[in-house]
């Protein structure tokens, strides 16, 4: 799948892998986000993804020329999840619209787990 932007000069095609990488990097920069999560459909186990695989923790769909994004994250224990999600939505929307020039529709965030640091 690729995003297509049409203008009077022609068509710009952006690979969905590029957009997924932009979304993932923007998400990882947000305070309180430990990482992206991959959920195994077979047994329901959630895994923290390494940076090279974090695009597996998100899903991109295009509907009426708007990009819809679903993110599966693991949050830091003790942080306000609502604040994390609001920051994440704002950062991802800004980064995608600024970088790709694509209008962002819905951003759905699924908090799959919490990481607890033992001090």
Backbone bond lengths (Angstrom), bond angles and torsions (degrees), N, CA, C in turn:
res aa  C-N    CA-C-N  psi(-1)  N-CA   C-N-CA  omega(-1)  CA-C   N-CA-C  phi
1 X - - - 1.450 - - 1.524 108.40 -
2 X 1.287 116.01 142.00 1.460 120.92 175.46 1.521 108.99 -139.53
3 X 1.316 115.05 152.86 1.456 121.03 176.90 1.515 108.09 -87.70
4 X 1.303 116.63 136.00 1.456 121.14 179.86 1.525 109.02 -119.08
5 X 1.318 114.91 127.95 1.454 122.20 177.76 1.527 106.71 -117.50
6 X 1.317 116.16 121.58 1.463 120.31 -179.48 1.519 109.98 -105.04
7 X 1.328 115.10 138.37 1.458 121.11 173.34 1.518 108.29 -140.14
8 X 1.306 117.49 -174.57 1.469 120.48 -175.68 1.531 113.38 -69.87
9 X 1.324 117.74 -15.71 1.460 121.04 179.32 1.526 113.47 -93.44
10 X 1.331 117.11 -17.13 1.466 120.44 -178.31 1.507 112.00 151.79
11 X 1.323 115.94 -154.28 1.459 122.39 -176.94 1.524 110.22 -121.28
12 X 1.320 115.23 136.60 1.459 121.86 175.66 1.527 106.42 -108.54
13 X 1.314 116.49 128.10 1.462 121.58 179.79 1.521 108.64 -115.27
14 X 1.342 116.40 124.62 1.470 121.98 -179.96 1.523 107.63 -116.50
15 X 1.319 116.63 122.60 1.447 122.44 179.75 1.524 110.42 -62.03
16 X 1.330 117.09 140.54 1.460 120.80 -178.43 1.523 112.14 -64.89
17 X 1.334 117.77 -25.75 1.460 120.74 176.38 1.516 112.24 -64.70
18 X 1.319 115.95 -35.56 1.468 120.86 177.87 1.524 109.94 -67.68
19 X 1.325 116.31 -45.04 1.464 120.24 179.15 1.525 110.19 -64.62
20 X 1.333 117.32 -40.44 1.469 121.15 178.86 1.524 110.65 -61.77
21 X 1.314 117.47 -38.92 1.462 120.95 178.55 1.529 110.54 -65.95
22 X 1.322 117.17 -41.15 1.468 121.40 177.90 1.527 110.13 -62.16
23 X 1.327 116.83 -45.17 1.467 121.76 178.92 1.519 110.23 -62.34
24 X 1.313 117.03 -47.01 1.466 121.08 -178.85 1.518 113.08 -62.17
25 X 1.330 116.71 -42.97 1.461 119.59 178.88 1.526 111.83 -65.98
26 X 1.330 116.83 -39.51 1.468 120.48 177.40 1.525 110.33 -64.02
27 X 1.327 116.65 -39.58 1.472 120.61 -179.80 1.525 111.11 -66.31
28 X 1.327 116.84 -40.66 1.463 120.13 -177.26 1.526 112.74 -69.18
29 X 1.331 117.71 -20.05 1.461 121.29 178.86 1.522 112.79 -81.07
30 X 1.328 117.90 -11.73 1.468 121.40 -176.47 1.523 110.75 -77.95
31 X 1.324 114.88 139.28 1.462 121.40 178.51 1.529 110.02 -62.92
32 X 1.316 116.55 134.37 1.453 121.73 176.58 1.514 114.29 92.86
33 X 1.326 117.89 -11.68 1.460 120.83 177.78 1.530 107.43 -91.10
34 X 1.329 115.70 116.83 1.460 121.20 179.49 1.517 110.15 -80.90
35 X 1.328 115.86 -39.36 1.457 119.54 -179.32 1.509 111.41 178.05
36 X 1.312 114.76 179.34 1.455 121.61 176.78 1.521 107.94 -89.42
37 X 1.325 115.65 150.67 1.457 120.81 -176.92 1.514 110.27 -116.27
38 X 1.316 114.88 142.98 1.451 121.61 173.22 1.513 107.11 -116.39
39 X 1.305 115.84 127.13 1.451 120.27 -177.53 1.519 108.63 -106.54
40 X 1.298 115.69 123.31 1.455 120.23 178.21 1.520 108.84 -76.93
41 X 1.321 115.85 121.00 1.464 120.31 -178.59 1.521 111.22 -67.06
42 X 1.312 116.22 -25.31 1.454 120.15 -175.96 1.525 112.65 -70.30
43 X 1.327 116.99 -49.15 1.460 119.25 -175.72 1.520 114.85 -121.45
44 X 1.329 118.99 0.37 1.460 121.98 176.20 1.516 114.41 75.71
45 X 1.330 117.79 13.00 1.459 121.08 179.77 1.524 109.47 -81.88
46 X 1.333 115.81 135.05 1.469 121.44 -179.79 1.514 108.51 -98.67
47 X 1.350 116.05 133.84 1.454 121.36 178.34 1.520 110.05 -119.13
48 X 1.321 115.56 141.91 1.459 121.31 172.13 1.525 107.53 -81.05
49 X 1.331 116.13 122.88 1.457 120.69 -176.07 1.519 111.66 -86.08
50 X 1.310 116.68 144.54 1.462 121.48 173.83 1.521 108.69 -73.98
51 X 1.294 116.98 165.95 1.464 121.31 -174.75 1.524 112.45 -61.64
52 X 1.338 117.82 -29.56 1.455 117.48 -179.87 1.525 112.84 -75.78
53 X 1.323 118.13 -15.88 1.470 121.91 -177.65 1.519 114.20 -116.20
54 X 1.328 119.04 8.53 1.463 119.00 -172.56 1.519 113.72 -66.72
55 X 1.325 118.56 -14.41 1.463 119.60 177.22 1.523 111.51 -68.75
56 X 1.330 117.66 -15.55 1.471 120.78 176.05 1.525 111.33 -73.65
57 X 1.310 117.94 -13.07 1.451 122.62 179.50 1.519 113.51 -91.13
58 X 1.322 116.90 12.63 1.464 119.28 178.55 1.520 110.84 -142.08
59 X 1.326 114.53 160.74 1.461 121.28 -179.73 1.520 108.12 -134.45
60 X 1.326 116.02 133.14 1.456 122.41 179.19 1.516 109.69 -115.22
61 X 1.330 116.47 134.07 1.463 121.42 173.51 1.525 108.25 -136.13
62 X 1.320 116.10 149.85 1.458 121.49 178.34 1.519 108.08 -113.12
63 X 1.332 115.97 128.60 1.459 122.27 -179.87 1.529 108.30 -139.30
64 X 1.331 117.43 117.73 1.466 122.49 -179.03 1.526 112.55 53.90
65 X 1.336 116.02 47.33 1.461 123.28 179.55 1.524 113.77 60.78
66 X 1.319 116.84 22.87 1.464 122.08 175.62 1.518 108.10 -121.38
67 X 1.307 116.05 139.34 1.455 122.23 -179.14 1.525 109.47 -90.96
68 X 1.324 116.65 122.89 1.458 122.36 175.43 1.527 108.19 -104.92
69 X 1.333 115.53 134.84 1.458 121.34 -173.45 1.521 109.82 -124.95
70 X 1.334 116.31 133.97 1.462 122.68 172.17 1.522 107.69 -119.15
71 X 1.328 116.10 125.14 1.462 122.61 -178.63 1.519 110.31 -115.96
72 X 1.314 116.95 134.91 1.460 123.03 173.72 1.524 106.66 -112.36
73 X 1.341 116.61 114.98 1.464 120.33 -173.44 1.528 111.54 -123.76
74 X 1.310 114.23 164.40 1.463 122.49 168.54 1.523 105.91 -117.47
75 X 1.325 115.64 127.93 1.467 121.28 -175.29 1.526 110.76 -103.48
76 X 1.319 115.10 160.13 1.462 122.26 176.88 1.524 109.38 -78.43
77 X 1.332 116.78 131.80 1.455 121.19 179.22 1.528 109.59 -64.07
78 X 1.328 116.26 137.34 1.458 121.24 177.70 1.512 114.01 95.46
79 X 1.313 117.97 -5.97 1.458 120.62 177.76 1.522 109.41 -96.84
80 X 1.301 116.25 156.43 1.453 121.90 -179.21 1.533 108.47 -76.91
81 X 1.322 116.57 112.94 1.461 121.05 -175.26 1.526 111.22 -64.89
82 X 1.313 117.98 -36.80 1.462 120.42 177.97 1.524 110.76 -62.13
83 X 1.327 116.67 -43.36 1.469 120.40 178.73 1.523 111.01 -65.03
84 X 1.312 117.09 -39.57 1.471 120.85 177.61 1.521 109.82 -60.20
85 X 1.321 116.67 -47.65 1.467 121.01 -177.15 1.523 111.82 -65.56
86 X 1.329 117.94 -40.76 1.461 120.51 177.95 1.530 110.88 -64.05
87 X 1.321 116.80 -42.49 1.459 121.44 177.75 1.526 110.71 -64.55
88 X 1.310 116.24 -41.12 1.461 121.81 179.97 1.520 111.92 -64.04
89 X 1.315 116.63 -44.68 1.464 121.16 178.86 1.526 110.19 -61.49
90 X 1.312 116.38 -46.73 1.460 120.80 -179.09 1.530 111.53 -62.74
91 X 1.328 117.26 -46.37 1.462 121.24 -177.13 1.524 111.99 -66.65
92 X 1.322 117.04 -44.87 1.463 120.84 -178.53 1.524 110.49 -66.40
93 X 1.325 116.58 -44.96 1.468 119.94 179.89 1.525 110.96 -60.52
94 X 1.314 116.81 -47.45 1.464 120.43 -179.94 1.526 111.29 -61.27
95 X 1.342 116.51 -48.05 1.461 120.51 -175.30 1.530 112.03 -63.23
96 X 1.335 117.13 -43.18 1.467 120.28 -178.72 1.529 110.71 -69.10
97 X 1.325 117.39 -46.07 1.463 119.96 -179.29 1.521 111.49 -65.58
98 X 1.331 117.87 -37.42 1.453 121.51 -179.27 1.525 111.44 -73.05
99 X 1.307 117.44 -43.05 1.461 121.73 -175.80 1.521 113.39 -78.40
100 X 1.334 116.46 -44.80 1.472 120.52 -172.89 1.520 113.58 -100.13
101 X 1.317 118.26 -20.12 1.454 120.30 -176.79 1.513 112.84 73.31
102 X 1.325 117.07 23.48 1.458 122.87 -179.12 1.517 108.74 -107.55
103 X 1.341 117.10 134.77 1.458 120.64 178.25 1.529 109.76 -72.47
104 X 1.327 115.74 131.93 1.460 121.35 179.54 1.517 108.74 -96.11
105 X 1.323 116.09 130.61 1.460 121.85 178.08 1.517 110.06 -92.61
106 X 1.311 116.23 -106.15 1.465 122.09 -178.20 1.519 110.96 -87.38
107 X 1.331 114.96 141.62 1.460 121.39 170.78 1.520 106.19 -123.93
108 X 1.322 116.27 112.99 1.461 122.57 179.66 1.514 108.70 -105.19
109 X 1.331 115.98 131.07 1.457 121.12 -178.91 1.516 109.20 -118.17
110 X 1.324 115.02 128.41 1.453 121.91 177.70 1.521 107.55 -115.83
111 X 1.330 116.32 114.21 1.463 120.62 177.36 1.522 106.05 -85.91
112 X 1.333 115.66 108.20 1.461 121.92 -173.67 1.527 112.58 -88.57
113 X 1.329 116.78 -16.32 1.455 118.52 -179.51 1.511 111.39 -177.11
114 X 1.343 114.37 174.44 1.459 122.40 177.71 1.514 108.83 -123.91
115 X 1.322 116.58 142.21 1.460 120.07 174.36 1.505 107.92 -103.87
116 X 1.321 115.07 130.08 1.455 121.84 179.91 1.520 107.44 -109.24
117 X 1.322 116.36 123.56 1.464 120.71 176.56 1.515 109.24 -90.21
118 X 1.308 116.46 126.52 1.473 120.44 174.06 1.518 108.28 -90.49
119 X 1.321 115.39 119.88 1.458 119.66 -177.43 1.490 110.19 -97.33
